[in-house]
Structures are given as C-alpha cells and as structure tokens.
C-alpha cells in the first residue's frame, strides 16, 4: 500500500468556506477578470464518518481514491448529460496565481484537490434507486412503499426495482442532523415543478449511464446520491431547457430560473455516496456486501459505538479505528476504484 501520510485536516492560506465530513472547501481567491474568478477549491481528506460521527483517524489513501473515482465519473457522464462544476482536477491545471499561492502545500494537495465553479447548491439530495435496499427496504417492509411510492407486493431485499430506476429524493440536513426521505412530489414544493423535473430527469439519466458502465465491469450500482446546483447561463453553459418561466420557491416569493443552468456538483458515484455490489456474489433475498466502509460500521456496532451521535449519554465520545480496520477499509475503496475504472491503483 502507498505510504503517503493520512490527511484528516488541511490548513491552506485561503479562506475556509466549509469543513464537511470528508471535504474541506476553500475560496480559491482568484482575482476578478480571470475566467475562474469566484471558484472554490475542494480538497478530499482521508476523514471517514459512520453513523453521523467523524472518526478521529482517517483511512489511508481515501481522499486520493475518492478524487480519482469522482474524476473518472465526471469525465464519463459530463457534459454529455449535463454540465458539472469541475474546472480543473489536477494541481498543474490550476491557474498560475493559485499554484503559486499553494506551492508549499503541493504534496498535500496533489491528487486530492479540485477547482470547481461556485454554484447555488439545491436543498435536496437526489437519490436514485435501482435495487431495494437500505432505508428503502426498511420502509417497504412496513408499508410497501419507498419514499411514499407504492411498489409491487412480494418484493425481496436487494431485488431490482420493477420499472426502475426511481427518483427518491431526501431533504438535506445540517451536519450532525439526519436527512429526511421525501416523496418526489415534495421535491416540487421545495424546488418548484420545473426544477424538480429537470433534477429528476438528470439524476435518473446519470444513474442509468453509470449503472450500464458498472455492469460492464461486473458491478451492480444499487443506488446513489447526486447533488445539483444552479449557475447563471453563459456561452459555455447554455440555460437548461425547461427552466424558463419557473421559480425556485423562497421566503420572499420565488427566485426566477430564467437564464439559469443546472449543473452536477459535489462528488459523484463514490463508495461514500453509492452502493456498489459484486455481480458474482449477488443474491436476491438478503443484504449484499458493498465496496464501502462496511468494515467501519461493523466494528462500531461490535463496540457498541453505533449510537454515539444519537444517544445523549454517548455524545462527544472520540472514536479511533484500529489500524487493521482502517487498512481493510482502504483496500475496499481501492478495489472499488480498480473494478470500476479497469485501472490498477498506484502501488
């Protein structure tokens, strides 16, 4: 395994906008007049979270692997389906002013940083499901529905959803809080009917193309989560058809969608945002092994630490993973990258 140091936090000479569960987001501080003015710098750390808790130690190479896999998917899916926020995915492609400012941090940033357009991020998670699993399966067992959508009776866990994939959005909660699964009609209340339709169609199209590629590599894409944003239309990014005349509901009555372009933002189709299953071991009627952080979840459950975020008596508990759990998780991320891309990860 590569011996690169684990990066759980960054401290760059730029204004920090946000520190999420995995990514640190900075204002790239590119001067007005430059074609990249207003851009943000995304840095994928090696942090890992489970059950809404960010753990103390990171996963070796996780940030590099997530960055590389997202870059692969952005190249495959955009701009053919819709544009994305990506401006540059390598340090050498950053504007000279930014490279100079970050020169002392290059070793830390190489292979884990991305320059992106600043966008108005939409307040929903665009989840697409091709198989019934996770929270969808739990809801189906209780009510025969997924996000309030009625599905045929008699379905089994992990089964492919008839007439799928289906768009099953959720609200976007603040860090530490919980997203809420909602019916697609509720997305219309949040986004307005025009934008909700564009988001739903884009999300299903992205999933469908990704699932087809994954299948060709022996992988089932069970479900995934996309995030979208809006930017003003330009010659390079024409206005999204179907948004004209629409409004994004706001407390002040509504924001016009005229002259706006819908783009894909955040990470794309990584093990942190998706369930990938091996076709070789797939069997309907049970849960499936995923190429993700299941080792972490299993260890937390074994240690009785899976309720730390929700149990007042445990809140604030610092959790450090054993080295072998971190190593096995890193190997799973690497296996996912290699299977999907068909490329060997660097040794």
C-alpha positions in Angstrom: 0.0 0.0 0.0 1.2 3.5 -0.8 2.8 5.1 2.3 1.5 8.7 1.7 0.6 10.3 5.0 -3.0 10.3 6.1 -4.6 13.8 5.8 -7.5 14.3 8.2 -7.5 18.1 8.0 -6.0 20.9 5.9 -4.8 24.4 6.7 -4.3 26.3 3.5 -3.5 30.0 3.0 -7.0 30.5 1.7 -10.4 31.4 3.2 -12.0 28.2 4.6 -15.7 28.1 3.5 -16.7 24.8 5.0 -15.3 21.6 6.5 -17.6 18.7 5.8 -17.5 15.0 6.7 -14.8 14.4 4.0 -14.1 17.6 2.1 -12.5 20.9 3.0 -13.9 23.8 0.8 -11.9 26.9 0.3 -12.4 30.2 -1.6 -9.8 29.9 -4.3 -9.3 33.7 -4.1 -8.9 34.1 -7.9 -9.0 37.7 -9.0 -12.0 39.2 -10.8 -11.4 39.2 -14.5 -9.9 35.7 -14.5 -12.0 33.1 -16.2 -12.0 31.2 -12.9 -13.0 34.1 -10.7 -15.2 33.1 -7.8 -14.1 29.4 -8.0 -13.8 27.1 -5.0 -11.1 24.6 -4.1 -12.4 21.2 -2.9 -9.9 19.1 -1.0 -10.8 15.4 -0.4 -9.4 14.5 3.0 -8.9 11.0 4.4 -11.6 11.5 7.0 -14.3 8.9 7.4 -17.6 9.1 9.1 -20.2 6.5 10.0 -23.5 6.7 11.8 -23.2 10.5 11.6 -19.8 10.7 13.5 -16.5 11.7 12.1 -13.9 9.4 13.4 -10.6 10.6 14.9 -8.2 8.8 12.4 -8.5 8.7 8.7 -8.4 5.9 6.0 -5.1 5.7 4.1 -5.5 7.0 0.5 -9.2 7.5 0.9 -9.1 11.1 -0.3 -6.9 10.2 -3.3 -9.2 7.3 -4.3 -12.4 9.4 -3.9 -10.9 12.2 -6.0 -9.7 9.8 -8.7 -13.1 7.9 -8.9 -15.1 11.2 -9.0 -12.8 12.4 -11.8 -13.4 9.2 -13.7 -17.2 9.6 -13.4 -17.2 13.3 -14.2 -15.3 12.5 -17.4 -17.7 9.7 -18.4 -21.0 11.5 -17.6 -20.5 15.2 -18.2 -21.1 17.3 -20.1 -23.0 14.7 -22.3 -25.9 14.5 -19.8 -25.5 17.9 -18.2 -22.5 20.2 -17.3 -20.7 19.9 -14.0 -18.9 22.3 -11.6 -15.5 20.9 -12.5 -12.9 23.4 -13.7 -9.7 21.5 -13.1 -8.9 18.2 -11.4 -5.1 18.4 -11.1 -2.7 20.9 -9.4 -0.9 21.6 -12.7 -4.2 22.7 -14.3 -4.9 25.3 -11.7 -4.4 29.0 -12.6 -0.9 30.1 -12.1 -1.9 32.5 -9.3 -3.4 29.7 -7.3 -0.5 27.3 -7.9 1.9 29.9 -6.7 -0.1 30.6 -3.5 -0.3 26.9 -2.8 3.2 25.8 -3.9 4.3 24.9 -0.3 1.2 22.6 0.0 1.5 20.9 -3.3 2.5 17.5 -1.9 -0.6 17.6 0.3 -2.9 18.7 -2.5 -1.7 16.6 -5.4 -4.3 14.0 -6.4 -7.0 15.1 -3.9 -7.9 18.7 -4.9 -10.3 20.0 -7.5 -11.1 23.5 -8.7 -14.9 24.0 -9.1 -17.4 26.6 -10.1 -19.2 28.3 -7.3 -22.9 27.3 -7.6 -26.2 27.8 -5.7 -26.5 24.2 -4.3 -30.0 22.9 -4.3 -31.6 21.9 -0.9 -32.3 18.3 -1.7 -30.3 15.1 -2.1 -31.2 13.5 -5.5 -31.2 9.8 -4.6 -31.8 7.2 -7.4 -32.5 3.6 -6.6 -32.2 0.7 -8.9 -32.5 -2.0 -6.2 -34.4 -2.1 -3.0 -32.1 -1.9 0.0 -31.1 0.2 3.0 -33.8 2.7 4.2 -35.9 1.9 1.2 -36.1 -1.8 2.2 -37.0 -0.8 5.8 -39.8 1.4 4.6 -41.1 -1.2 2.1 -41.3 -3.9 4.8 -43.5 -1.6 6.9 -45.7 0.0 4.2 -45.0 -1.5 0.8 -43.6 1.9 -0.3 -40.3 3.6 -0.9 -40.3 7.4 -0.2 -44.1 7.1 -0.4 -44.0 5.5 -3.8 -46.1 2.3 -4.0 -44.1 -0.8 -5.2 -45.4 -4.2 -6.1 -46.2 -6.6 -3.3 -43.9 -9.5 -2.6 -40.5 -7.9 -3.3 -37.4 -9.3 -1.7 -34.4 -7.5 -0.2 -31.9 -6.3 -2.9 -34.3 -7.1 -5.7 -34.1 -4.9 -8.8 -37.0 -2.4 -8.7 -39.6 -3.1 -11.4 -39.8 -0.2 -14.0 -36.8 1.4 -12.2 -34.6 3.2 -11.5 -36.7 5.5 -9.4 -36.0 9.1 -8.2 -36.4 9.1 -4.4 -35.2 12.5 -3.0 -34.4 13.5 0.6 -34.1 16.8 2.4 -30.5 18.0 3.1 -29.9 18.3 6.8 -27.1 20.2 8.5 -24.1 18.2 9.6 -24.9 16.0 12.6 -28.6 16.0 11.7 -30.5 13.5 9.6 -31.7 13.8 6.1 -35.4 13.0 5.7 -36.7 10.8 2.9 -39.5 12.6 0.9 -41.9 11.7 -1.9 -40.9 13.1 -5.3 -44.0 15.4 -5.2 -42.5 17.1 -2.1 -39.4 17.9 -4.2 -41.7 20.0 -6.4 -42.7 22.0 -3.3 -39.1 22.6 -2.4 -37.7 23.3 -5.9 -40.7 24.2 -8.0 -42.1 21.9 -10.6 -39.8 22.9 -13.4 -36.6 22.5 -11.5 -37.8 19.3 -9.8 -38.5 17.8 -13.2 -35.1 18.8 -14.5 -33.3 17.4 -11.4 -35.3 14.1 -11.5 -34.6 13.5 -15.2 -30.9 14.4 -14.9 -30.4 12.2 -11.9 -32.1 9.1 -13.5 -30.1 9.7 -16.7 -26.8 9.9 -14.8 -27.6 6.8 -12.8 -28.7 4.8 -15.9 -25.4 5.6 -17.8 -23.3 4.9 -14.7 -25.2 1.6 -14.0 -24.6 0.4 -17.5 -20.9 1.1 -17.2 -20.7 -0.6 -13.8 -22.5 -3.6 -15.2 -19.8 -3.9 -17.9 -17.2 -4.1 -15.1 -19.1 -6.8 -13.1 -20.6 -4.3 -10.6 -24.2 -3.6 -9.7 -24.9 0.1 -8.9 -27.7 -0.5 -6.3 -28.4 3.2 -5.5 -26.6 6.5 -5.4 -27.0 10.1 -4.4 -26.3 13.2 -6.6 -26.2 16.9 -5.7 -27.1 19.7 -8.1 -26.6 23.4 -8.3 -27.6 26.4 -10.4 -25.3 28.9 -12.1 -26.0 31.8 -14.5 -26.0 30.7 -18.1 -23.1 31.6 -20.3 -22.0 30.8 -23.9 -20.1 27.8 -22.5 -23.0 26.7 -20.2 -26.3 27.4 -22.0 -29.5 27.8 -20.0 -31.2 24.5 -19.1 -34.2 23.8 -21.3 -37.4 23.7 -19.3 -36.4 26.1 -16.6 -37.6 29.2 -18.3 -40.6 30.8 -16.6 -40.0 28.6 -13.5 -39.3 29.8 -10.0 -37.3 28.3 -7.1 -39.6 28.9 -4.1 -38.2 31.2 -1.4 -39.5 33.0 1.6 -39.7 36.2 -0.5 -41.9 34.6 -3.1 -39.6 32.9 -5.6 -36.3 33.2 -7.4 -36.6 33.3 -11.2 -35.0 30.4 -13.1 -34.8 32.3 -16.3 -31.2 32.2 -17.7 -30.0 29.6 -15.2 -28.1 26.4 -15.9 -28.5 23.2 -13.8 -25.1 21.6 -13.1 -23.8 18.5 -11.3 -21.8 19.3 -8.1 -20.1 17.7 -5.2 -18.6 14.2 -5.5 -20.0 11.6 -8.0 -20.6 7.9 -7.6 -18.0 7.1 -4.9 -18.4 4.4 -2.2 -19.4 7.2 0.2 -22.4 8.2 -1.9 -23.3 4.9 -3.6 -23.9 1.2 -3.0 -21.8 -0.9 -5.3 -22.2 -4.7 -5.3 -20.3 -7.5 -7.0 -22.4 -9.3 -9.6 -20.6 -12.5 -8.8 -21.8 -12.7 -5.2 -25.2 -11.0 -5.7 -28.2 -13.0 -4.5 -31.8 -11.7 -4.0 -33.4 -12.0 -0.6 -30.6 -10.8 1.6 -28.3 -7.8 2.2 -25.2 -7.6 0.0 -21.6 -6.9 0.7 -20.7 -3.4 -0.6 -17.5 -1.8 -1.7 -17.6 0.8 1.0 -17.0 1.4 4.7 -18.8 -1.6 6.0 -15.8 -2.7 8.0 -16.1 0.5 9.9 -19.8 0.2 10.5 -19.4 -3.5 11.6 -16.6 -2.5 14.1 -18.6 0.3 15.5 -21.6 -2.0 16.1 -19.4 -4.6 17.7 -18.0 -2.0 20.1 -21.4 -0.6 20.9 -20.5 2.8 19.3 -23.0 3.0 16.5 -25.4 5.2 18.6 -22.9 7.8 19.7 -24.5 10.5 17.5 -28.0 9.8 18.8 -27.5 8.8 22.5 -27.1 11.8 24.7 -25.1 9.8 27.2 -22.5 9.0 24.5 -22.4 12.3 22.6 -18.9 13.7 22.3 -17.2 10.3 22.5 -13.9 10.3 20.5 -13.6 7.2 18.4 -10.3 5.9 16.9 -10.3 2.9 14.5 -7.9 0.1 14.9 -5.2 0.0 12.2 -6.4 -3.2 10.7 -10.0 -1.9 10.2 -8.6 1.3 8.6 -6.3 -0.8 6.3 -9.1 -3.2 5.3 -11.4 -0.2 4.5 -8.7 1.4 2.4 -8.3 -1.9 0.5 -12.1 -2.0 -0.2 -12.0 1.6 -1.6 -9.0 0.7 -3.8 -10.8 -2.5 -5.1 -13.8 -0.4 -6.0 -11.7 2.1 -7.9 -9.9 -0.7 -9.8 -13.0 -2.7 -10.7 -14.9 0.4 -12.0 -12.1 2.1 -13.9 -10.3 -1.0 -15.1 -7.0 0.7 -14.0 -4.5 -0.5 -11.4 -4.2 1.8 -8.4 -0.7 3.2 -7.9 1.5 1.0 -5.7 
